[in-house]
Amino acid sequence: MTVTGLTAHDVMQHGLMLDSGSSRIAIELRFERPAFVYGHRLKACSIGAFTYFNAAGTSSAYRCNIGRYAQIGESSILGPPEHPMDWFSSHPFTFTRPKYMPNMYRFEDFARLAPEAQDGPSYADSMPIETTIGHEAYVGVGSFIKRGVRIGHGAVVGARSAVTRDVPDYAIVVGSPARIVRMRFAEPLVERFLKLQWWLYDLAPHKNKADFSKPEAALAYFEERLAEGSLARLSPATYSIRPGATGYDLDTLPAPLF
Ligand SMILES: CC(C)(COP(=O)(O)OP(=O)(O)OC[C@H]1O[C@@H](n2cnc3c(N)ncnc32)[C@H](O)[C@@H]1OP(=O)(O)O)[C@@H](O)C(=O)NCCC(=O)NCCS
């Protein structure tokens, strides 16, 4: 069932932290609760539970699939569209379509120059469109993540990095272009983290039992709980919202994203 005309305050009751105003969510946002988006610009994205965009500054995310527990620093740009490098012109008048840039087409000056909707597949249709930010990835302030890239689970992107290639799980990358400086943990520990996939489980009942400052001990604790069957899946309520005529329109999705 669709609930229409919600304010940012109403949406908070469904576990999504937004600043007021409906202009910052474009097309659709699929989210698991709780998620913290504030006033950042998200276009056709999905975000897992406990993921947050830092409250400060303005970040943009385009067609990004973001896992659980991701941390996005302010003023980051994730997955912006690419323009063709080897066409007559890189300007959208050569390659776009009304569905991609409806505002540009609102001016007749542009519409008479640019391709029509029925002009067949566009450049954008042939390009990688989705960018992936893994579970518990930590993206430092002012980062650029190229469209189509995958930032691995547990990976770290240093502040002001430009990421143009996939980042392996649990790698720390810095710089422009971003290069691996080290891994967060030794290989055997990384393998255990990836096998455990702790982000799939409800850790709340264990918060005073595991010492999160000691990764190996905490891993061992959760591996044991998983083996004995006492680690329950995290099943957050999951929604889709989009800007509607009078506010946000919201649907409840049948299953979590992960
Ligand atoms: C990437 C980062 C996590 C690394 O932290 P760290 O493990 O303590 O690593 P170090 O400080 O030991 O740095 C390792 C090397 O990378 C370099 N480096 C670190 N961060 C860098 C960055 N953002 N850009 C370029 N180089 C960087 C260091 O100078 C050092 O190089 P050196 O070995 O030649 O001296 C940290 O520097 C960073 O960028 N944090 C982001 C903070 C942020 O954005 N917070 C927002 C929270 S929402």
The ligand as a Tripos MOL2 file, in Angstrom:
@<TRIPOS>MOLECULE
LIG
   48    50     1     0     0
SMALL
NO_CHARGES

@<TRIPOS>ATOM
      1 C1         42.6770    7.0920    5.2000 C.3       1 LIG1
      2 C2         42.7350    7.2610    6.7000 C.3       1 LIG1
      3 C3         41.5400    6.5500    7.3480 C.3       1 LIG1
      4 C4         44.0360    6.5600    7.0750 C.3       1 LIG1
      5 O1         44.2310    6.5530    8.4370 O.3       1 LIG1
      6 P1         45.4470    5.7130    9.0620 P.3       1 LIG1
      7 O2         45.2230    4.2530    8.9450 O.co2     1 LIG1
      8 O3         45.6520    6.2510   10.4310 O.co2     1 LIG1
      9 O4         46.6750    5.9480    8.0840 O.3       1 LIG1
     10 P2         47.9480    6.8870    8.2360 P.3       1 LIG1
     11 O5         47.5720    8.2300    8.7920 O.co2     1 LIG1
     12 O6         48.9760    6.0900    8.9510 O.co2     1 LIG1
     13 O7         48.3480    7.0940    6.7110 O.3       1 LIG1
     14 C5         48.9450    6.1070    5.9140 C.3       1 LIG1
     15 C6         49.5860    6.8200    4.7160 C.3       1 LIG1
     16 O8         48.5250    7.3430    3.8990 O.3       1 LIG1
     17 C7         48.6370    8.7760    3.7900 C.3       1 LIG1
     18 N1         47.2890    9.2980    3.8610 N.ar      1 LIG1
     19 C8         46.3910    9.1570    4.8620 C.ar      1 LIG1
     20 N2         45.2230    9.7270    4.5350 N.ar      1 LIG1
     21 C9         45.3840   10.2450    3.3120 C.ar      1 LIG1
     22 C10        44.4990   10.9490    2.4530 C.ar      1 LIG1
     23 N3         43.2430   11.2120    2.7980 N.pl3     1 LIG1
     24 N4         44.9690   11.3230    1.2510 N.ar      1 LIG1
     25 C11        46.2420   11.0400    0.8720 C.ar      1 LIG1
     26 N5         47.1120   10.3580    1.6560 N.ar      1 LIG1
     27 C12        46.6880    9.9760    2.8730 C.ar      1 LIG1
     28 C13        49.4790    9.1820    4.9790 C.3       1 LIG1
     29 O9         50.1370   10.4020    4.7300 O.3       1 LIG1
     30 C14        50.4280    8.0180    5.0990 C.3       1 LIG1
     31 O10        51.4150    8.1190    4.0920 O.3       1 LIG1
     32 P3         52.9480    7.8010    4.4220 P.3       1 LIG1
     33 O11        52.9700    6.3480    4.8110 O.co2     1 LIG1
     34 O12        53.6360    8.0680    3.1270 O.co2     1 LIG1
     35 O13        53.3400    8.7100    5.5340 O.co2     1 LIG1
     36 C15        42.6830    8.7520    7.1780 C.3       1 LIG1
     37 O14        43.8840    9.4160    6.8810 O.3       1 LIG1
     38 C16        41.5250    9.5360    6.5090 C.2       1 LIG1
     39 O15        41.6080   10.0290    5.3810 O.2       1 LIG1
     40 N6         40.3960    9.6020    7.2500 N.am      1 LIG1
     41 C17        39.1590   10.1740    6.7410 C.3       1 LIG1
     42 C18        38.4910   11.0330    7.8420 C.3       1 LIG1
     43 C19        37.1090   11.4210    7.4120 C.2       1 LIG1
     44 O16        36.8680   11.7490    6.2750 O.2       1 LIG1
     45 N7         36.1510   11.3750    8.3480 N.am      1 LIG1
     46 C20        34.7370   11.6020    8.0370 C.3       1 LIG1
     47 C21        33.8730   10.7890    8.9610 C.3       1 LIG1
     48 S1         32.2030   10.6640    8.3740 S.3       1 LIG1
@<TRIPOS>BOND
     1     1     2 1
     2     2     3 1
     3     2     4 1
     4     2    36 1
     5     4     5 1
     6     5     6 1
     7     6     7 2
     8     6     8 1
     9     6     9 1
    10     9    10 1
    11    10    11 2
    12    10    12 1
    13    10    13 1
    14    13    14 1
    15    14    15 1
    16    15    16 1
    17    15    30 1
    18    16    17 1
    19    17    18 1
    20    17    28 1
    21    18    19 ar
    22    18    27 ar
    23    19    20 ar
    24    20    21 ar
    25    21    22 ar
    26    21    27 ar
    27    22    23 1
    28    22    24 ar
    29    24    25 ar
    30    25    26 ar
    31    26    27 ar
    32    28    29 1
    33    28    30 1
    34    30    31 1
    35    31    32 1
    36    32    33 2
    37    32    34 1
    38    32    35 1
    39    36    37 1
    40    36    38 1
    41    38    39 2
    42    38    40 1
    43    40    41 1
    44    41    42 1
    45    42    43 1
    46    43    44 2
    47    43    45 1
    48    45    46 1
    49    46    47 1
    50    47    48 1
@<TRIPOS>SUBSTRUCTURE
     1 LIG1         1 GROUP 0 **** ****
